[in-house]
Amino acid sequence: MTRRGDSQRKVAITGIGLVSALGTSVEQYWGSVLAGESGTARVTHFDVSGLPSQAAAYLKDEALPDLRSAETSHEPRFTLFALRAAQAASEASGWPGRFDPARIGIFLGTSGERLSLSRYAEVVYEARGDNAAVSLKDYVRVWQRKMQGEELARLLPQYVTARLAREFGVLGPATTISTACTSSAHAIGEALRAIQRGTVDLALAGGTECVVSQIGMQVFSLLGVLSRRNDSPEKASRPFDAERDGFVLGEGAGIVILEGLDSAIKRGAAVLAELAGYGTSCDAYRITDEAPDGRGAILAMRRALEDASLSPEEIGYINAHGTSTRMNDRIETHAIKAVFGQRAYEMPVSSTKSMIGHTISAAGAIELITCVLALRDQIIPPTINYEFRDPECDLDYVPNQARPARVEAALSNSFGFGGHNDCLVVRRLAP
């Protein structure tokens, strides 16, 4: 990969917005993260009896009315999350009315909405024939009657991208990316490239996800990646800890506003950080497992550093993918040491997932925003629930308490099913 030259357009982050189990605003989230709070609890908004894993990091019922309005009362959760995060990021950036709508793009990572099991069961029950058998013809007939027009469209991943385009009047590219756990990091990286190429002047980029559902929790349980610590859900997500037994699912959204640094300075926008580098790769290995040697993660991190024209010594913090599975944490630790050498042992590495769970498609965006906040306030968020040292995970994971630190540049790691690897570098601008 060619190193970035001085002539390549620099890209600024001028707005951020997020929704998570720890809050529906950036500052609410950040205060809870720095306090080391857990957003994980036993799921109560649907029946989890019989599920191996019964806890998740989800928005409680009292938070939802604040996200709904007369215009959005019918929207699914993942769309509500995206709308709130995008509105907050847009307001912070102050871009509306300042850019040609045809020169604005949306780049969003998501896997779409999932119906509840009861909704599927209703269709099956009504489609039964005389002998209780269900034919495809009858199923489609009942499905069509029960799910009309836009309700069916809302199940498509690209629905939320189109919904955001309508909300903000965006006429440029509207791209939906679904690469599992790297989706939003991938989307932000592609938005960075679009601005550098001159395809767009401004981008809304990030991700949204709502997999805390009966189907979602059952599928991930069958994959063997969810924690079964149902008796103490707040301690279930414990990245890098020797007693980790899997991640907890989370839900939420993260959106960043990107534009050329020269544009941001010219219009007097508050620049939060420079999005300085992006590296992407694929393991070419198994669909559910990372390559044991960490080759894809290593390549993506190296490419991100090279793209940012930064050496390993210039990175002051890594927000790890840090899922809390036996395999991921061990391989990511190995990959960090392969890229950073001795520097790896001197550098703080923490996992936001210990507090908000694994938000799948939204994870990369929320974690990049966490890096931006760490640069802004010069403080490293903790990895909570870290109690027992794993000899194979021997780095500084900032256990349990936030830590003041001087950080000029940070790396955000995202690694996902399918062997996708996407890493982003943010850099602090001189005041």
N, C-alpha and C positions, 0 to 999 in steps of 0.2 A: 504494500500500500504506500502511496506517495505521501510524504509528510506535508502537512498543511503549510503553505507559504503565506507570507504577509499579505499577498494579494487576494487570498480567499476571504470571502465575506464573513465577518464575525457576526454571530447571532446572539441576541440578548433575550433573556427571560424577563418580561415586564409585568406578568400577572400570574398568580397561582390561585387555585381553588381546589378544595377537596371535601369529601364526605367519607367518614369512616365510623367504625364502632365507637370511637372515642370522641365523636363530635361531627357537626355539620358545618364547621368553619375552620379555617386554617389555624387561628389562634387558639380555639378550643382544643383542637387536636394537639397542637404543639405543647400547650400547657400540660396536658395529660401525659404526653410522651415524656417530657422532661421530668415529670413526677413519677414515672415508672408505673403507670396504671395499666391494668389489664382490661381489655374490652371483651374478653371471652366469658361466656356464661352458658348455662344449659338453655337450649332452644325451647321457647314457649309458644311461638306463633304458629307452629304446626306440630303434629304428633310425632315424636321421635322414639316412642317405645318400640323396641325390637331392633333399632339401629345399633350397630356396634359402637359408633361414635355419636354422642348426643349433645355435644357442645360446639359452639361456633362464636365468632366475633361478628355480631350483627347489630344493626340499628334497632333499638328497642322501640316499642309501639309509640311511646310518648314523643319520639323524635320525628315520626312520619308526618303528622299533621302540619308541621312547620315546613315540610317540603312540598305539600300539595296546595293547589289553588283551584279555582273553578275551571281554569283552562287545562289543568294537568290531573284532574281527579281520576281520569281513566288510565293514566299512564302506569306501566309496570315499574317496579322498584328501580331497576337498573337505569331506566330513562330518567326517573326523578333525580337519581344521584348525579347523573351526567349534567342535567339542566342546572342543578344547584351549583355544582363545581364550576361549570362554564360561566354562569352568571357572575359568580364571585371573582373568577379570574379576569373576566372582561371588565368588571367595574374597577378592579385594582389597576388594570393596565390603561384604562381610559381610551381604548382604541375606537369605539363605535363612532361612526361619522367622519373618521379621519382617513379611511382607506377605501379604495375602489372595491366594491363587493366581488367583482370578477377576479381580483388579485388577492383574495383571502381564501385559505384552504382549511379543511378540517381533516385531521388524521387521528383516527380513534381505534383503540383496541378493545374488543369485546367478544364474547361468545354468544350473546343474545339472551333472550328470555326463555325460561323453562316453565311449562305448565305444571301445576300440582298433580299428584297422582289421582286425587279425587276428580279432577277435571277430565283426565283420560278415562277414568272409570265410568263417569257419567255417559260418555260417548259409547263406550263398549256396552254398557248395560242397555241403553236404548236401541242399539243396533242388533241385538240378539234376534235370531230367527226362532222358528217354532221348536227346533231341537237345541236351542241355546247356543248354536254356532254363530259366529260372526263372519260375514263375507266382507271382502274389501269394498264391494259396491255399497252395501248397507252402512258400513263404517263411514265412508266418504259422504254418503247422503246425510247422515246424522251430524257429522263434523261440519259440513257446509251450513246446515241449518243453525247449529249452535254457535258457530264462530263466523261472524260476518266480517267482510272487508278488512277494515283497519285493525280489528282485533287479531286477525290471522297475520297481518303484515307485521304486527308488533313482535311476533316470534322470531323474525329474521334479524340476524346480527346488524345488518345495514340500516335497520329502522332508526336506531338512535342517532346514527350519523346524519341521516336525512332530517331527522327531527331537529337536531342542532342547527343544521343549515337553514331550515325554515325559521327557527327562532331568531337567528342572527342575520338572516338575509344574505347568506354566503352563496356566491355564484361560482366560485372557483372549485378546485378538486375537492371531493368529499370521499375520503378513502377509509374503508373499514378493514382492519387487520385482525386476524384470529390465529395467533401463533402461541396459544396456551399461555403459560406463565410469563412469557416475554412480550405479550401483545402490545401493551402500552409503551414499554421502552422501545420496541420496534417502531411503533407509530411516531413517537417523538423523534427518533433517529431519522426516519424518512421525512418528517416535517423539517428537520434541520437541513437535510440535503435539498429539499425543495426551495427553501429560502436561499441557500448558498448558490443554487443553480439559477435563481431568479425566476423560478416558476411562479412563486407567490411572494407577496411582500409581508404578509402576516399569516400566522397559523394558530389555530386552536388545536392542541394536540394532547393526547393522554389516553385514558381508558376508563371503563366502567364495568362493573361485574356484580352479579347477584346469583351465586351458586349455592347459597344457603337455602336449600330446598330438599324435599324428601328424595327426589331423584338424584340431585347433586351429591348429597351426603352419602347415599347408598352406593353410588358409582365410585366415589373416592374411597369409601370403606372397602369395597371389593378390590380396589387396587392396592390396598394394604398400606396407604400412606397417611391415614388419619390417626391422631392420638386417641386412645381409648381411656384416657384419664378422666372418666365421667364423674368421679367422686370429688375432684377438685379442679373444675374446668379452668379457673383463673391461672392455674399452674400448668396447664396442658401444653402450651406452646413454650418450649424451652430450647431454642437453638443452641447448638454446640455443647450443651450439657450432656454429661455421660449417661443420664437416665432419660434422654429424649426418646419418644416412641412414635413420633409422627407430628404432622402439623394440624392446625385447626383451620377450617374454612372461614374466610372473612368476606365481607361485602363492602362496596363503596366505589368511589370514583376519584380520580385526580386529573386536573386539567392545567396545562401551562399555556401561556400566550407567548409565542415566539415572533421576533421580527429582527430585521437587520439592526446591528448596534448603531450604525450611523443614523438610521431612521429614528430609533428610540431617543438618541441624544438630541436630534434636530427638533423633535416635537416635545422635548422636555419630560419624557416619561421617566418614572423611577425604575432604574435597571436593578433587578434583584441579583442577577448573576449572568455570566456568559456561559452559554451552552457550548463548550469548547471542543468536545470530541465524541465520536460515536464509533463503536466497533461491533461487528456482527459476524456470526459464524454458525455452522451446524456440525454436530458431532459425527453424523453419518454412522450412527450406532443404533441401539434399540429405541423403540418408540417411547417407552416409559422409563428407561434408565439412562443415566449420564455415562459417557465413556469413562471407564475406571481411571484412566490416566489424566482426566480433566482436560484433554486436548482442545475441545471446543471452547471451554471457559478461558483457558490460557490464551488462545488465539484472539478471542473477542476483547479481553482486557488489554492485550498488547496493541491491538488495532485502535482501541479507543485512546490509549495514551499517545500513540504515534499520530493519530489524527489531531489530537490536541497540542502536539509538539511539546509534550511534557515528559520528563523522566520519572521513573518510579519514586525517586527521592522527593519529587515535588508534590506528591499526593499526600495529604494530611489526614484523610479519613476515607474508609470504605464502608458504604452501606451495603452489607452483604445480602445475597439472595436468602441465605440463612433460613431454610424452611423448618428445621427441627426434625428432619428425617435422618436416620442413621447414615444413609448414603450421601445425600446432598451436602451435609455439613462437613463430612470428612473430605469429599472430593473438592469442594470449594476451598477448604483450608489448604489442601495440597496445591491447588491451582494458584492461589494467592502467593504461596511461598515460591512457586516456580517463576512467577512474574516479578515479584518484588525482592526475592533473595533475602538477605539478612534484614533488609528494611521492613519486611513483613512483621518481624517480631517487635518492632518499635512503633508500629502504626495502629491506631485504634480501629477496630472492626466491630460493627454492631448490627443487630437484626431488628428492624421495626416489626417484623412478623411476630416477635415475642409478645407484642402488645395488641396488634390489630388483626392477627391471623394472616392467612394467605389469601389475598384478594384476587388471585389468579390474574385475569386480564388487566386489572387496575393496579397490580402490585408495583410494577416498574415506575409508573407515574407518581404514585404516592411516595415511593422511596426516593425518587429524584427530588420531589418537593421537600422531603426531609433533609436531603443534602443541601438544598438551597437555604433552608432555615438554619442549618448548622453553620453555614458560611456567614449568614446574616448576623447571627447572635454569638458566633464563636464558642459554640458548646456542642459536645458530642452526645447524642441520645444513647441510652443504655440498652443492653440486652437483658431483659428481666428473666426471672426464674433460673438464673445461672447459679447452680449450687455445687455441682460435682464435676471436677475436671476430667475431660476425656483426653488420654495421652495422644490420640490422633488429631485432636483439635487443640492446638497449643499456642494460639495467638492471643492478643489482648482484645477480648470481646466486650470490654466496658461493662463489667458485670453489675447489674442492678441499680446503678446510680449514674445520672448524667455527669459529664465531666467538662469543665472549661478547657479549651484548647485553642491554639492558634492554627487556623486552617485556611489556606489560600486556595486549595483545589481539592475536590472530592470525587470519588468514583462510585457509581451506583451499578450494582450487578443484578442481572436478571437471566436466569437459566430455566428452560422449560421442557415439558414433554415434547417429544419429537426431536430432541437434541438441539433446540433453538437456544442461542446465546446472544444477548444484546447488552452492551455496556455503554454507559454514558458518563461523560466527565463534565463537571461544572467548575467554573473558576470565578473567584471573587475579583471584582474590579476595584482598582485603587480609588479611594474616596476623592 
